[in-house]
Amino acid sequence: MKNIWILSEHYYPEETATGHILGHIAKGLTDEYQMHVICAQPTYHQRGEKAPAHEVHQGVEIFRCLSTNFDRNVIWKRLINLVTISLSIFFTSLFRISRGDTVLVVTNPPLLPFLTRFAAWMKGAKVVLLVHDVYPEVLMASGLSQEGSMLVSIIRWANQKLYRSMHHIVVLGRDMQAVALEKLGPDANPDDISIIPNWADLDDIKPTERTTNPLLKELGLLDKFVIQYAGNMGYVHDIETIVAAAALLHDAPNVHFLFIGSGAKQIWLEQEIANLGLKNITRIGQRPRSEQSTFLNACDTAIMALLPGMLGVSVPSRSYNVLAAGKPILGVLNNASEIALMINEEHIGWTVEPQNPQALVETIRRISNDPQALRSIGERSRSVAENKYTADHALEKFRAVFARHTR
């Protein structure tokens, strides 16, 4: 059996989307390959938990590296974490990877794919790049850097070289494929890029009756039209438009916004709720993945929001689990983005452009008064997840990729 190595900051027991997704991929391929993972100690949801430096979990051999674990919401501390994590995984990979092996590396931390490509070149291994975020585009979208700056120019040049050096590239959506092809240049072969969307956890998340939802009961929201934002509140998420819409809807007492999660914009969100006196917003902290079926069902519609510059840069993975819960999606997204395309093609929700709170308000007023449409769209959402976005579909595509690159 051939060896496949997964290199990532996040892996079991980390509950981030990346850790969860990679865990499914690794476990799903153990019948055909010797699966190994090199990762960090838990640094996000399970931060502070000490996991074994070496163990076998679900048939996958895991090597965990030491690194700094500073507060990730402070930029300079986060940068130190990213550097130490990347270097630690790199040096471990030099001792573990052998000639003829295949490596799957994710784009976060952004330094890791470069070091991985170098290690693979030294060891005679092949590398498949799994793109979760695109650089430098994500830095510009988040306001951390500007187009035309020397930093952006250097990162763009480096990433073009990186993409062209890879044996294969996996992206999450059609908009991301277009960006990857641009980086590969005019001679790019589309066959060198595979679109493999993330999937819905259909066994763990199922539609449930809204009237019996324990979270809605706990928060006193059973009699409200609830719009839920769940997940990371990072620099690239258009939280501002949602809050502006909530302020404009002060005259609609039946409409309520529920934020679940944390991130770089969490403090801003809390301050804005207090400053504007917004009684129609409730924010609670991150809930464990084991409670997803409960909290994703605690709404009438879910909302996904990304800033305008995020086209082709990222695909919100939670969208697919929203479908599993049988909920419509209200997308504050560029209409050419993968999730917006899915919403409009499958008729499972509505889309408005980012940074347009008035359009968002008009959409919310319309859909909040049409319960029959909400039920019908919710049923269609679950059906789409069952037929198009399953783990088995994704694993078949990963098997095809590795079949080409493990000979």
C-alpha positions as CSV (number, residue, x, y, z in Angstrom):
1,M,0.0,0.0,0.0
2,K,1.3,3.4,-1.0
3,N,1.9,6.1,1.6
4,I,-0.2,9.3,1.7
5,W,0.8,12.1,4.1
6,I,-1.6,14.9,5.1
7,L,0.1,18.1,6.3
8,S,-2.1,20.5,8.2
9,E,-2.2,22.7,11.2
10,H,-5.6,21.3,12.2
11,Y,-6.5,17.6,12.6
12,Y,-8.2,15.4,15.2
13,P,-9.1,16.2,18.0
14,E,-9.4,19.8,16.6
15,E,-13.0,20.5,15.6
16,T,-12.4,23.1,13.0
17,A,-13.8,22.5,9.6
18,T,-10.3,21.8,8.2
19,G,-9.6,19.3,10.9
20,H,-13.0,17.6,10.5
21,I,-12.8,17.4,6.7
22,L,-9.2,16.1,6.6
23,G,-10.2,13.5,9.2
24,H,-12.9,12.2,6.9
25,I,-10.6,12.1,3.9
26,A,-7.8,10.3,5.8
27,K,-10.2,7.7,7.4
28,G,-12.0,7.2,4.1
29,L,-8.8,6.3,2.2
30,T,-7.3,3.8,4.8
31,D,-8.6,0.8,2.8
32,E,-6.3,1.7,-0.1
33,Y,-3.4,3.6,1.3
34,Q,-1.2,3.9,4.4
35,M,-2.5,7.2,5.8
36,H,-0.3,9.5,7.9
37,V,-0.8,13.0,9.3
38,I,1.6,15.6,10.5
39,C,-0.1,18.4,12.3
40,A,0.1,20.7,15.3
41,Q,-1.3,20.3,18.8
42,P,-4.8,21.7,19.0
43,T,-4.7,25.5,18.4
44,Y,-8.3,26.5,17.8
45,H,-11.5,25.1,19.3
46,Q,-9.6,22.6,21.4
47,R,-6.8,25.1,22.3
48,G,-5.0,24.1,25.4
49,E,-5.8,20.4,25.1
50,K,-2.7,18.2,25.0
51,A,-2.9,15.3,22.5
52,P,-0.4,12.5,22.2
53,A,2.7,13.4,20.1
54,H,2.2,10.1,18.2
55,E,-0.9,7.9,17.9
56,V,-3.0,5.9,15.5
57,H,-6.6,7.0,15.3
58,Q,-9.2,5.4,13.1
59,G,-6.4,3.6,11.1
60,V,-4.5,6.9,10.5
61,E,-1.0,7.4,12.0
62,I,-0.7,10.9,13.5
63,F,2.4,12.9,14.4
64,R,1.8,16.1,16.3
65,C,4.4,18.9,16.4
66,L,5.2,21.4,19.1
67,S,4.7,25.1,18.3
68,T,3.7,28.4,19.9
69,N,0.0,28.8,20.8
70,F,-0.5,32.5,21.3
71,D,-3.9,34.3,21.1
72,R,-4.8,33.9,17.4
73,N,-7.0,37.0,17.4
74,V,-3.9,39.3,17.8
75,I,-2.3,39.5,14.4
76,W,1.4,39.5,15.3
77,K,0.9,36.7,17.8
78,R,-1.0,34.7,15.1
79,L,1.9,35.3,12.7
80,I,4.3,33.8,15.2
81,N,2.1,30.8,15.6
82,L,1.9,30.3,11.8
83,V,5.6,30.4,11.4
84,T,6.4,28.0,14.3
85,I,3.7,25.6,13.2
86,S,4.9,25.6,9.6
87,L,8.6,25.1,10.5
88,S,7.8,22.4,13.0
89,I,5.7,20.4,10.5
90,F,8.4,20.9,7.9
91,F,11.2,19.5,9.9
92,T,9.1,16.6,11.0
93,S,8.2,15.8,7.4
94,L,11.9,15.7,6.4
95,F,12.3,12.8,8.8
96,R,9.1,11.0,7.9
97,I,8.3,11.3,4.2
98,S,10.1,8.9,1.8
99,R,10.7,8.7,-1.9
100,G,7.6,7.7,-3.8
101,D,5.2,9.0,-1.2
102,T,2.4,11.4,-2.0
103,V,1.6,14.5,0.2
104,L,-1.6,16.4,0.5
105,V,-1.0,19.9,2.0
106,V,-3.6,22.6,2.8
107,T,-3.0,26.3,2.1
108,N,-3.2,27.2,5.8
109,P,-0.8,28.3,7.3
110,P,0.2,30.0,4.1
111,L,3.9,29.3,4.6
112,L,3.3,25.5,5.0
113,P,2.7,24.7,1.2
114,F,6.1,26.3,0.3
115,L,8.0,24.4,2.9
116,T,6.1,21.2,2.1
117,R,7.0,21.5,-1.6
118,F,10.7,22.0,-0.7
119,A,10.6,18.9,1.6
120,A,8.9,16.8,-1.1
121,W,11.5,17.9,-3.6
122,M,14.3,16.9,-1.2
123,K,12.6,13.5,-0.5
124,G,11.4,12.6,-4.0
125,A,7.7,12.8,-3.1
126,K,4.7,14.2,-5.0
127,V,2.5,17.0,-3.7
128,V,-1.2,17.7,-4.1
129,L,-2.3,21.2,-2.9
130,L,-5.7,21.5,-1.3
131,V,-6.8,25.1,-1.6
132,H,-8.9,26.4,1.3
133,D,-7.8,30.0,1.0
134,V,-6.1,31.9,-1.8
135,Y,-3.2,34.2,-1.2
136,P,-2.6,37.2,-1.5
137,E,-6.3,37.7,-2.4
138,V,-7.5,36.9,1.1
139,L,-5.1,39.5,2.6
140,M,-6.5,42.2,0.3
141,A,-10.1,41.2,1.0
142,S,-9.6,41.4,4.7
143,G,-7.9,44.8,4.5
144,L,-4.6,43.4,5.8
145,S,-2.8,44.5,2.6
146,Q,-3.4,46.6,-0.5
147,E,-3.3,45.9,-4.2
148,G,-0.1,47.2,-5.7
149,S,1.9,46.9,-2.5
150,M,5.3,45.2,-2.5
151,L,4.1,42.6,-0.1
152,V,1.2,41.6,-2.3
153,S,3.4,41.6,-5.4
154,I,5.9,39.2,-3.7
155,I,3.2,36.9,-2.4
156,R,1.4,36.8,-5.7
157,W,4.7,35.9,-7.5
158,A,5.5,33.3,-4.9
159,N,2.1,31.7,-5.1
160,Q,2.2,31.5,-8.9
161,K,5.4,29.6,-8.6
162,L,4.0,27.4,-5.9
163,Y,0.9,26.5,-7.9
164,R,2.9,25.7,-11.0
165,S,5.2,23.4,-9.1
166,M,2.4,21.2,-7.7
167,H,1.6,17.8,-9.2
168,H,-2.1,18.5,-8.7
169,I,-4.4,21.1,-7.2
170,V,-7.8,20.6,-5.5
171,V,-10.2,23.5,-5.1
172,L,-13.6,23.8,-3.5
173,G,-15.6,25.6,-6.2
174,R,-15.8,26.9,-9.7
175,D,-14.9,30.5,-8.7
176,M,-11.8,29.1,-7.0
177,Q,-10.9,27.1,-10.0
178,A,-10.9,30.2,-12.2
179,V,-8.4,31.9,-9.8
180,A,-6.2,28.8,-9.7
181,L,-6.1,28.7,-13.5
182,E,-5.1,32.3,-13.6
183,K,-2.2,31.5,-11.3
184,L,-1.1,28.6,-13.5
185,G,-0.9,30.9,-16.5
186,P,-2.0,30.7,-20.1
187,D,-0.5,27.2,-20.7
188,A,-2.5,25.8,-17.7
189,N,-4.1,22.3,-18.2
190,P,-7.6,22.3,-16.6
191,D,-7.0,18.5,-15.9
192,D,-4.4,19.5,-13.3
193,I,-7.2,21.1,-11.2
194,S,-10.0,19.1,-9.5
195,I,-13.1,20.7,-8.0
196,I,-14.0,18.7,-4.9
197,P,-16.6,20.6,-2.8
198,N,-16.9,19.9,0.9
199,W,-19.9,17.9,2.0
200,A,-22.8,17.7,4.5
201,D,-22.6,15.5,7.6
202,L,-25.9,13.8,6.7
203,D,-25.7,11.1,9.4
204,D,-25.1,13.6,12.3
205,I,-27.3,16.5,11.1
206,K,-30.9,16.1,10.3
207,P,-33.9,18.5,10.1
208,T,-35.8,18.7,13.3
209,E,-39.0,20.4,14.4
210,R,-38.4,24.1,15.1
211,T,-41.1,24.2,17.9
212,T,-39.1,21.7,20.0
213,N,-35.6,23.2,19.4
214,P,-33.9,23.4,22.8
215,L,-31.7,26.3,21.9
216,L,-34.5,28.4,20.6
217,K,-36.4,27.6,23.8
218,E,-33.4,28.6,25.9
219,L,-32.9,31.9,24.2
220,G,-36.7,32.7,24.1
221,L,-36.8,32.9,20.3
222,L,-39.5,30.4,19.5
223,D,-41.9,33.2,18.4
224,K,-39.3,35.0,16.2
225,F,-38.3,34.8,12.6
226,V,-34.6,33.8,13.3
227,I,-31.8,34.5,10.9
228,Q,-28.7,32.6,12.0
229,Y,-25.0,33.3,11.4
230,A,-22.9,30.4,12.7
231,G,-19.2,30.0,12.4
232,N,-16.1,32.2,12.3
233,M,-16.5,36.0,12.5
234,G,-13.2,36.7,10.7
235,Y,-11.8,39.7,8.8
236,V,-13.2,38.5,5.5
237,H,-16.8,38.0,6.7
238,D,-19.3,40.7,6.0
239,I,-20.6,41.0,9.6
240,E,-21.1,44.7,9.1
241,T,-23.8,44.4,6.5
242,I,-25.8,42.0,8.7
243,V,-25.6,44.4,11.7
244,A,-26.6,47.3,9.5
245,A,-29.6,45.3,8.3
246,A,-30.5,44.5,11.9
247,A,-30.4,48.2,12.7
248,L,-32.7,49.0,9.8
249,L,-35.1,46.3,10.9
250,H,-35.7,47.8,14.3
251,D,-39.4,48.3,13.3
252,A,-39.8,44.5,12.6
253,P,-40.1,43.0,16.1
254,N,-40.7,39.5,14.7
255,V,-37.2,39.4,13.0
256,H,-34.2,38.3,15.2
257,F,-30.6,37.7,14.3
258,L,-28.7,34.9,16.1
259,F,-24.9,34.8,15.9
260,I,-23.1,31.7,17.0
261,G,-19.3,31.6,17.1
262,S,-16.2,33.8,17.6
263,G,-13.4,35.4,15.7
264,A,-11.6,38.6,15.0
265,K,-14.8,40.7,14.6
266,Q,-16.4,39.3,17.8
267,I,-15.5,42.3,19.9
268,W,-16.6,44.8,17.3
269,L,-19.9,42.9,17.0
270,E,-20.5,43.1,20.8
271,Q,-19.6,46.8,20.9
272,E,-21.9,47.6,18.0
273,I,-24.8,45.7,19.5
274,A,-24.3,47.8,22.7
275,N,-23.7,51.1,21.0
276,L,-26.7,50.8,18.7
277,G,-28.9,49.3,21.4
278,L,-29.8,46.4,19.1
279,K,-32.3,44.2,20.9
280,N,-32.9,42.1,17.8
281,I,-29.4,40.5,17.9
282,T,-28.3,37.6,20.2
283,R,-24.7,36.4,20.3
284,I,-23.6,33.2,21.9
285,G,-20.2,31.5,21.8
286,Q,-18.9,28.6,19.7
287,R,-20.8,25.4,20.2
288,P,-19.2,22.0,19.9
289,R,-19.5,20.1,16.6
290,S,-21.5,17.4,18.5
291,E,-24.3,20.0,18.9
292,Q,-24.5,21.0,15.2
293,S,-27.8,19.4,14.6
294,T,-29.3,21.3,17.4
295,F,-27.9,24.8,16.7
296,L,-28.2,24.6,12.9
297,N,-31.9,23.9,13.3
298,A,-32.3,26.9,15.6
299,C,-33.4,29.2,12.9
300,D,-35.7,29.8,9.9
301,T,-32.9,30.6,7.5
302,A,-29.1,30.6,7.7
303,I,-27.0,33.5,6.5
304,M,-23.5,33.3,4.8
305,A,-21.7,36.6,4.3
306,L,-18.3,37.3,2.7
307,L,-16.7,40.6,1.7
308,P,-16.7,41.5,-2.1
309,G,-13.0,40.6,-2.6
310,M,-13.6,37.0,-1.6
311,L,-14.8,35.8,-5.0
312,G,-12.8,32.7,-5.7
313,V,-10.9,33.0,-2.5
314,S,-12.9,30.9,0.0
315,V,-16.0,28.7,0.2
316,P,-17.9,28.6,3.5
317,S,-17.9,24.9,4.4
318,R,-20.8,25.2,6.9
319,S,-23.1,25.9,4.0
320,Y,-23.4,22.1,3.3
321,N,-24.3,21.3,6.8
322,V,-27.0,24.0,6.7
323,L,-28.4,22.0,3.8
324,A,-28.3,18.9,5.9
325,A,-30.4,20.6,8.5
326,G,-33.0,21.4,5.9
327,K,-32.6,25.1,6.0
328,P,-32.6,27.7,3.3
329,I,-29.5,29.9,2.8
330,L,-29.5,33.6,2.6
331,G,-26.2,34.5,0.9
332,V,-24.6,37.9,1.2
333,L,-22.2,36.9,-1.5
334,N,-20.9,37.8,-5.0
335,N,-23.3,36.2,-7.4
336,A,-20.5,34.4,-9.2
337,S,-19.2,32.7,-6.0
338,E,-19.6,28.9,-5.6
339,I,-22.2,29.1,-2.8
340,A,-24.2,31.8,-4.6
341,L,-24.2,29.7,-7.8
342,M,-25.4,26.7,-5.8
343,I,-28.2,28.7,-4.1
344,N,-29.5,30.0,-7.4
345,E,-29.0,26.8,-9.5
346,E,-30.7,24.6,-6.9
347,H,-33.3,27.2,-5.7
348,I,-32.4,26.7,-2.1
349,G,-32.4,30.3,-0.9
350,W,-31.7,33.9,-1.9
351,T,-28.6,36.0,-2.6
352,V,-27.8,39.7,-2.2
353,E,-24.5,41.4,-3.0
354,P,-22.2,42.2,-0.1
355,Q,-22.2,45.7,1.5
356,N,-25.8,46.3,0.5
357,P,-27.8,46.3,3.8
358,Q,-30.9,47.8,2.2
359,A,-31.1,44.9,-0.3
360,L,-30.7,42.5,2.5
361,V,-33.5,44.1,4.5
362,E,-35.9,44.0,1.6
363,T,-35.1,40.3,1.1
364,I,-35.6,39.5,4.8
365,R,-39.0,41.4,4.9
366,R,-40.2,39.4,1.9
367,I,-39.1,35.9,3.0
368,S,-40.1,36.4,6.7
369,N,-43.8,36.6,5.5
370,D,-43.8,33.4,3.4
371,P,-43.6,30.4,5.7
372,Q,-44.8,28.0,3.0
373,A,-41.8,29.0,0.8
374,L,-39.4,28.5,3.7
375,R,-40.7,25.0,4.3
376,S,-40.5,24.1,0.6
377,I,-37.0,25.5,0.2
378,G,-35.9,23.7,3.3
379,E,-37.1,20.4,2.1
380,R,-35.3,21.0,-1.2
381,S,-32.1,21.9,0.7
382,R,-31.9,18.5,2.4
383,S,-32.6,16.7,-0.9
384,V,-29.8,18.6,-2.6
385,A,-27.4,17.7,0.2
386,E,-28.4,14.0,0.0
387,N,-28.0,13.8,-3.8
388,K,-25.0,16.1,-4.5
389,Y,-22.9,16.9,-1.4
390,T,-22.1,13.6,0.4
391,A,-18.8,12.5,1.9
392,D,-18.8,9.5,-0.5
393,H,-19.0,11.8,-3.5
394,A,-16.0,13.7,-2.3
395,L,-14.0,10.6,-1.4
396,E,-14.5,9.2,-4.9
397,K,-13.0,12.3,-6.4
398,F,-10.0,12.2,-4.0
399,R,-9.5,8.6,-4.9
400,A,-9.3,9.6,-8.5
401,V,-6.7,12.3,-7.8
402,F,-4.5,9.9,-5.7
403,A,-4.8,7.1,-8.3
404,R,-3.1,9.4,-10.7
405,H,-0.3,10.5,-8.3
406,T,0.6,7.3,-6.3
407,R,1.8,5.1,-9.2
